[in-house]
Amino acid sequence: MTKTATTNIGWIITTIRELGISTADLAKASGIRRPSIEAIERGRATTAKERHDIAAGFAWIANHGVKA
């Protein structure tokens, strides 16, 4: 069974969006499917792997630009 966090990280994705990074950009850079990112934005609990992948995707975009 995969553990999920009850912490809402939707605010992180909102911040990413304010920086001009779209859901499609984040999905491509993180490897997380777009519907999952959209569900996380709406407050769905996340797994440790999803949180890691979102952070890694954001870091990749920050280092290489929005075009993932």
C-alpha positions in Angstrom: 0.0 0.0 0.0 1.3 3.5 -0.9 1.3 6.1 1.8 -0.4 9.4 1.0 0.1 12.8 2.6 -2.9 14.7 3.9 -1.0 17.9 3.3 -2.4 19.9 0.4 0.4 20.8 -2.0 -2.1 22.5 -4.4 -0.7 25.8 -3.3 2.8 24.8 -4.6 1.3 24.0 -8.0 -0.6 27.3 -7.9 2.7 29.1 -7.3 4.3 27.2 -10.2 1.3 28.3 -12.4 1.8 31.9 -11.3 5.4 31.6 -12.7 3.9 30.8 -16.1 4.3 27.0 -16.0 1.3 25.2 -17.3 -0.1 21.8 -16.1 1.1 20.3 -19.4 4.6 21.7 -18.8 4.7 20.3 -15.3 3.3 17.0 -16.4 5.9 16.6 -19.1 8.8 17.6 -16.8 7.7 15.6 -13.8 6.4 12.4 -15.5 3.1 12.7 -13.6 0.0 12.4 -15.8 -1.9 15.6 -16.3 -5.1 14.4 -14.7 -3.2 13.5 -11.6 -1.7 17.0 -11.4 -5.1 18.5 -11.9 -6.5 16.3 -9.0 -3.6 17.3 -6.8 -4.5 21.0 -7.5 -8.0 20.3 -6.4 -6.7 19.0 -3.1 -6.2 15.2 -3.6 -3.7 13.7 -1.2 -0.3 12.9 -2.7 2.2 10.1 -2.4 5.8 10.8 -1.5 6.8 9.8 -5.1 4.3 12.4 -6.5 5.7 15.1 -4.3 9.2 14.2 -5.3 8.4 14.1 -9.0 6.7 17.5 -8.8 9.7 19.0 -7.1 12.0 17.4 -9.6 9.9 18.6 -12.5 9.9 22.1 -11.2 13.6 22.0 -10.7 14.1 20.7 -14.2 12.0 23.6 -15.6 13.8 26.1 -13.4 17.1 24.9 -14.8 16.1 24.4 -18.5 13.2 26.7 -19.1 9.5 26.1 -19.5 9.8 23.9 -22.6 10.1 20.5 -21.0 
